């Protein structure tokens, strides 16, 4: 089965938008804004990166102004990262909604750091988790070829 590939600039654009959302959550303490971000993560996780709300914004508003990407990347690692973001956002929603603001703040801060690393530096912690899990899980090593020009040495 061929692997779905996406423009790598799309997830980075989404990470910048997500970074702004998490920053606004930390400033306002809005459980509803964090819940909306969780919904964005859920859509991307369930439907895939091509149908992610921020991916659609990128595809319709930003990409037409750019040239085609020089290379494509597998959609699976960013999709896994969206699932990790969903877990973080749900923890944050639980924290804020149940009156445990420090839990909500910690979750939103973790999401902000991850989005910052991806949006600004192109380092996607969730994608790196995906690759690490695929490499150590028995039977899946052959599915994730090493890409020395894109991976951080451990």
Beta strands, then each sheet from edge to edge (+ up, - down):
strand 1: 5-7
strand 2: 72-74
sheet 1: 1+ 2-
end
